Amino acid sequence: MNPHPITLRDGADLDGFRRAVRWLMAEELAPQHVVWSIGDAPGLFGEDAVGEAPPVTLPRAVARLIELVVCHRDPERYALLYQLAWRVLNGERDLLEIASDPLVHRIDSMARAVRRDLHKMYAFLRFRRMRGEGSERFAAWFEPEHFILEAAAPFFIDRFRSLDWTILTPIGSMRWDRAALTFGPPARREDAPEGDEFEEGWRGYYESVFNPARVNPTAMRAEMPKKYWRNMPETASIPGLIQTAARRVDRMIEQEATMPAKRTPERALEAMWDQEPKTLEELNAVIAKAGPLVPGATQAVFGEGPAHAEIAFVGEQPGDQEDRQGRPFVGPAGKLLTKAMEEVGISRERAYLTNAVKHFKFEQRGHRRIHSKPTAGEVKHYRPWLMKELELVRPKLVVALGGTALLALTGKSTPISRSRGLARFGDWPGYITVHPSYLLRLPDETTRREAYEAFVEDLRRIHHIAKADPETGELRLAAE
């Protein structure tokens, strides 16, 4: 039998590959009878034939793997993926569980490479305001290793929905005009703006929080390869900061550390916006544009819920699942919180949930990302954003879940055991209780059950306070 040629378009042709798989499976053509190529010429199957081919149902894990690997630059990617689909549909449905299989190992390595490339794009792409434009537009330059432009689009639309932006790369470009996404031809680096006024505020912030005692250039290059430095405004400050690190450490030892008023994190953060954000959407755009203030995070995780919610819950920081999904309280601790809220009648959809720190800080242990507690300094750096967020939400009651949230809301580190209950956080009546992750860490079932019942009782009281008349009920007591 002569091999059947299939030609797909250049880049990540996911739709074309899916159509080809349907046609090939309908014709019962084994992988050794198919020749894959990439180019402008059409293959031997037509749209009419494909339309008549029955759908192909693959396990969800296989389908997700295909979506990633079609983005890889390896010219053999389609042949490898068709081998995978063929074997799964012909008696090896659990093939992905055999990590030692050469095909599975190779495809999994390609998927990891694409995930790393996406992570770098999310973390190291920086938008800059385009000069001389009639309306406010932004552009960014990035050099991906693989064909990830279309795969990355949903992330940037979700994070920068209110901005008019363009991402330029050597493999193509994409434009979001606040309503629709369009893709365009490859671009050159000189097509992107070199800088804007926002970067001065960001560099001021970066320099104000730089810790000379913890300088590790090797680790910095490992986390942020030099190829991305040209895209990052803060990297212009790094050589000078490293050069003066030893002298700055000596001064820190000789005298108590002080920070000039003009270089405080709060003032540096305020310099990042041309005018103070008036909506949560505007604030979130600033946070997303600033990028991670702790290493490793995939994305900023914003608060979720309606403005003017009766109750705002403030946690510590996003966890692994929150970082992956871009939503607060969706991991194990979040599910426990939702369960407890439902028990006392608090609607998650009507509450506002957020975190003191907006990015996931973790330690990599093998394939796992283990939560790492934010330092007091990191909590302080995020505090202006949290305070502005609560000012825009205007909740009736603010709940501190755990010690980190309490530190962010009060500026003081206080044991929860001594402060649990009614509180006052600036302009807001408040309540202090444990973080639900604390309940998950307790050693035995009896202790966990008792602690959970106490936590539910706290939420029941919180619900009562939020529903009370502020002039006659417990809410007034909380405000005193």
Secondary structure as GFF3:
##gff-version 3
##sequence-region A 1 480
A	DSSP	beta_strand	4	8	.	.	.	ID=ss1
A	DSSP	alpha_helix	14	26	.	.	.	ID=ss2
A	DSSP	three_ten_helix	31	33	.	.	.	ID=ss3
A	DSSP	beta_strand	34	38	.	.	.	ID=ss4
A	DSSP	alpha_helix	47	52	.	.	.	ID=ss5
A	DSSP	alpha_helix	60	69	.	.	.	ID=ss6
A	DSSP	alpha_helix	77	89	.	.	.	ID=ss7
A	DSSP	three_ten_helix	95	97	.	.	.	ID=ss8
A	DSSP	alpha_helix	102	124	.	.	.	ID=ss9
A	DSSP	beta_strand	128	129	.	.	.	ID=ss10
A	DSSP	beta_strand	138	141	.	.	.	ID=ss11
A	DSSP	alpha_helix	149	159	.	.	.	ID=ss12
A	DSSP	beta_strand	165	169	.	.	.	ID=ss13
A	DSSP	beta_strand	172	176	.	.	.	ID=ss14
A	DSSP	beta_strand	181	184	.	.	.	ID=ss15
A	DSSP	three_ten_helix	189	191	.	.	.	ID=ss16
A	DSSP	alpha_helix	197	209	.	.	.	ID=ss17
A	DSSP	three_ten_helix	212	214	.	.	.	ID=ss18
A	DSSP	alpha_helix	217	223	.	.	.	ID=ss19
A	DSSP	three_ten_helix	226	231	.	.	.	ID=ss20
A	DSSP	three_ten_helix	233	236	.	.	.	ID=ss21
A	DSSP	alpha_helix	238	243	.	.	.	ID=ss22
A	DSSP	alpha_helix	245	254	.	.	.	ID=ss23
A	DSSP	three_ten_helix	261	263	.	.	.	ID=ss24
A	DSSP	alpha_helix	265	270	.	.	.	ID=ss25
A	DSSP	alpha_helix	280	290	.	.	.	ID=ss26
A	DSSP	beta_strand	311	315	.	.	.	ID=ss27
A	DSSP	alpha_helix	320	325	.	.	.	ID=ss28
A	DSSP	alpha_helix	332	344	.	.	.	ID=ss29
A	DSSP	three_ten_helix	348	350	.	.	.	ID=ss30
A	DSSP	beta_strand	352	355	.	.	.	ID=ss31
A	DSSP	beta_strand	362	365	.	.	.	ID=ss32
A	DSSP	beta_strand	368	371	.	.	.	ID=ss33
A	DSSP	alpha_helix	376	393	.	.	.	ID=ss34
A	DSSP	beta_strand	397	401	.	.	.	ID=ss35
A	DSSP	alpha_helix	403	410	.	.	.	ID=ss36
A	DSSP	alpha_helix	416	419	.	.	.	ID=ss37
A	DSSP	beta_strand	421	425	.	.	.	ID=ss38
A	DSSP	beta_strand	428	433	.	.	.	ID=ss39
A	DSSP	alpha_helix	436	441	.	.	.	ID=ss40
A	DSSP	alpha_helix	445	467	.	.	.	ID=ss41
A	DSSP	alpha_helix	474	479	.	.	.	ID=ss42
###
